């Protein structure tokens, strides 16, 4: 996939081809779930991906909430691999089904981006990134406000990986993505919609 240089969004709408996978990436606490809540009216208690009519919206909280009733006695940190695997599987299933998808992702695990890019190529689709670039201090405040604070060592690893990814994205050297948009907090607050164009040739998106 050819990669376009990252751009700073200056409009209220972002538009993508129908059937694309749009990944919303950022540090833990950057505001990914908050943005999805605002754009799609999510409440944070959903257990399944949400169909908005135009796209499937998939937040990792949905998988966490689904597993909560079964993994109650298990410490939260031990649940992470199961929840993350379920989240990735749900994104892959929607993409393989030919649907437009907007999904939350950690963003700091490059192998996940490469995996989704490979899968998208298999179905003739594209992967696009919306990167929420906030200062680590702001991300830490976001973690505290939601009551889910990652350990200092884990957060430091996320920050190191994020600096590499955001640097590559701004230079147009992030191969897994067809296009990248970088949003700081003010730009994210201005975003009002993520839209998907009609399929070419009159092809309909069967759901």
N, C-alpha and C positions, 0 to 999 in steps of 0.2 A: 504494500500500500504506500502510495505517495503521501507525504505528510505536509500539510500547509503550516506555515509559521503560526504560532499562537497569537491570538488577537485579544485586545481588551474590549469587551462588549460595551457598546455605546448606544444600543437600542434596547427597547423593552422586550422584543421578541427574538428568539433564536429559532431558525428554521433548518430542518434536516430532511433528507429523503425518507419516504415511507419505508418501513422495514429496518431502519437503522437502530443500532444500539448506542444510546447516549449514556455515557458513564459520568456520574457526578463524583469527582474525586477531591480529596483534601485531607489534611491532618485530622486526627480524632478531635472532635470539638470545634471544627472549622465552621460548622453550620450547614452541613449537607442535609441532614434530616429536617432541620428547621426550614430550609428552602423548599424541600419537597412538600412539607406540611402546608406552606403558604401557597404554593403553586397548585396543589392538587387537593387541598382540603383534608389531608390526612390528620388523624387524631393520635397516632402513636400506639393504639391498642389493636391495630389490624394484625391478623395472623396469616393472611394470604396476600399475594400481589393484588393490586387494585387496578381494575380496568376502567379507564377514564373515557372510553369511546374512541379516543385517538391513539392511545398507547397503554401499555402495561407499565405500572409504576411499581418498582420493587425496591424496598428498603430493607436493610438487614434486620431492623427491629421486627419485621413481620416474621422472620424465621425464629428470632429469639423468643417472641411471644408464643409462637406455635409450640416450641419445645418446652416452654416454661412449665406447662402442666405435667410433663413427663420427667423433667430433670430437676425437679424441686430440691431434692436432697443433695444434688451435686454442686460443689462450689462454682460460682460464676466463671472463674478463670478456666475451669476444666470443661465448661460447656462451649467455649469459643470455637474449637475445631469443628464440632458437630454443627453449630449454628452457621459458621462460615461456609462449610461444605453444602449445607442446605440452600443457603443464599446463592451461591455460585450455580448450583444445579437449577434453581428456579430461573435465573437469568438465561442460562444456556437453553433450557426448555422453551422459554418464550421466543428466543432468537431463532431456534430451529423450527418453531412454528410459523415463522415468517412475520411475526408481529413487530411493530415499533415498540421500543423499550426504553424507558428512562430508569436508570438504576444507580443506587448508592454503591460506592466502592471505596475501599481504604485508599487506593491510589498509590500507596507506597510499596506495593508488591508487584514489580514489573512483570513477573511471570504470569500473573493473572491477566494483565493487559494483553500479553502475547497470546495467551490461550484464547481469549475472546476474539482477538483479531483473526486467528487461525480459523476459529469456528465461523466467524462472519464471512470469511472468504469462501468457505465450503457452501454456504447458502446464498452467495451472491449479494451479501449485505456489506455494511460499513460500520466501523466503530468510530465514534466521535467522543471527545473528552471535553467536559466543562470542569475546569480546575479552580477550586476555591482557595485562593492564596492569601492566607491571613498570617499574622505574626504568631509565633509559638505562644506568646503570652496570652493573646486573645483566644487561641485554641484551648489553652489550659483553663481559662475562665469559662469557656463553653462546656468543658468536661465537668467542672464543678457545678455549673448551673443545672446540668442534667443528672447529676449524682452518679456519674460513671467516670471515675478518674483512673487513667492507666498509670502504671508504675513509671517512675522517673527514667529507668533504664529503657523501658519499652518506648516511651515517648521520645527519648533522645534518638533511638534508632529510626523512628518514623520521621523525625526532623531531618536527619542526615539523608535519608533516602528521598525525602520530598525536595530538598535543595537541589539534588542531582536531577530529579525529574522535571522540576519547574525550570531549571536552567536549560535543559535540553528542549523543553517545549517552547520556550521563548525564542530559541534559535532555530526552530523548525526541524529538529532532529529527534523526534519521538516516533520511530517507525510504526508502532502498533496502531496509531490513530490516523484516520484520514484527515481530520481537522481537530484543532484544539482552540478553545477559548479560555482565557484566564480572567477570572473575576476577583477583584478585591472585595472587601465587605460593602463599600458604597455601591459598587456596580451590581453586586448580587442583590442588594436591596431594591435596585431599580428594575430588575428582571421581572417581567409579568407573565411570560408564557414560553414554553418550549413546544414548537409546532412541527408537524410532519407533513410534507407535501404529498399530493396524490401520486400513486404509482404511475410510471410511464406506460403509455400504450393502453390506458384504460383498464389495467389490471386492478382487480379489487382485492382488498385485504380481507380474506375470509376469517372469521373468528368463531 
